């Protein structure tokens, strides 16, 4: 059985091939997760998992994978762009009402 960088490259290529077929997404995910058990610093594996999860609208999981990529490679532009795209918009603070709407609602009753 192949070990090291050659194995990593082979698994990544296989996962990319699986990712092209919607019916094989689970196979790609499983291959990448197994790879990460042996090589937890494999940035492309986290990036591919992020793509899989984003495609399945598992936004929280996708963000987690992209954050891991940025943690390992702070200048990784593709992961940063995906994080920006997936981050929820900031919640705007509502101006304080001081009960005005509630008071006006009860006033008419």
C-alpha positions in Angstrom: 0.0 0.0 0.0 1.3 3.5 -0.9 2.1 5.9 1.9 3.1 9.5 2.2 2.7 12.2 -0.4 1.9 9.8 -3.3 -1.0 8.3 -1.3 -2.3 11.8 -0.4 -2.2 12.9 -4.0 -3.9 9.7 -5.1 -6.7 10.1 -2.6 -7.2 13.7 -3.5 -7.5 12.8 -7.2 -9.9 10.0 -6.4 -12.0 12.4 -4.2 -12.1 15.0 -7.0 -13.4 12.4 -9.4 -16.0 11.3 -6.9 -17.1 14.9 -6.4 -18.0 15.2 -10.0 -20.8 12.7 -9.7 -23.6 13.8 -7.3 -24.3 10.1 -6.4 -20.7 9.7 -5.2 -20.4 12.7 -2.9 -20.5 10.4 0.2 -17.6 8.3 -1.2 -15.6 11.5 -1.7 -16.4 12.6 1.8 -15.4 9.3 3.3 -12.1 9.2 1.4 -11.2 12.7 2.5 -12.1 12.0 6.1 -9.9 8.9 6.1 -7.1 10.8 4.5 -7.4 13.5 7.3 -7.1 10.7 9.9 -3.6 10.0 8.6 -2.7 13.5 7.5 -4.6 16.1 9.6 -2.6 18.9 7.9 -3.8 18.2 4.4 -5.3 21.5 3.4 -6.8 20.4 0.1 -8.8 17.7 1.9 -10.4 20.4 4.1 -11.0 22.5 1.0 -12.7 19.7 -0.9 -14.8 18.8 2.2 -15.9 22.5 2.3 -16.9 22.3 -1.3 -18.9 19.1 -0.7 -20.7 20.5 2.3 -21.4 23.9 0.6 -22.9 22.0 -2.4 -25.1 20.1 0.0 -26.1 23.4 1.7 -24.5 22.2 5.0 -23.3 25.7 5.6 -22.0 25.3 9.1 -19.9 22.3 8.2 -18.6 24.1 5.1 -17.6 27.1 7.1 -15.8 24.9 9.6 -13.8 23.2 6.8 -12.9 26.6 5.2 -11.8 27.9 8.6 -9.5 25.0 9.0 -7.9 25.7 5.6 -7.3 29.3 6.7 -6.0 28.2 10.0 -3.4 26.0 8.2 -2.7 28.4 5.4 -3.7 32.0 6.4 -3.2 33.4 2.9 -5.4 30.8 1.2 -7.6 33.1 -1.0 -10.1 30.5 -2.2 -11.0 29.5 1.3 -11.2 33.1 2.5 -13.5 33.9 -0.4 -15.8 31.0 0.4 -15.9 32.0 4.1 -16.9 35.5 3.1 -19.6 34.1 0.8 -20.9 31.7 3.5 -20.7 34.0 6.6 -24.2 35.1 7.7 -24.8 38.8 7.2 -24.3 40.9 10.4 -27.5 41.5 12.4 -28.3 45.1 12.4 -29.3 46.5 15.8 -32.8 47.8 15.9 -33.2 51.3 17.2 -34.5 51.3 20.7 -38.3 51.8 20.7 -38.8 52.5 24.4 -42.2 50.8 24.1 -43.6 53.2 21.5 -45.0 50.5 19.2 -46.4 48.5 22.1 -47.9 51.7 23.7 -49.5 52.8 20.4 -51.0 49.3 19.9 -52.6 49.3 23.3 -53.7 52.9 23.0 -56.1 52.0 20.2 -57.8 49.2 22.3 
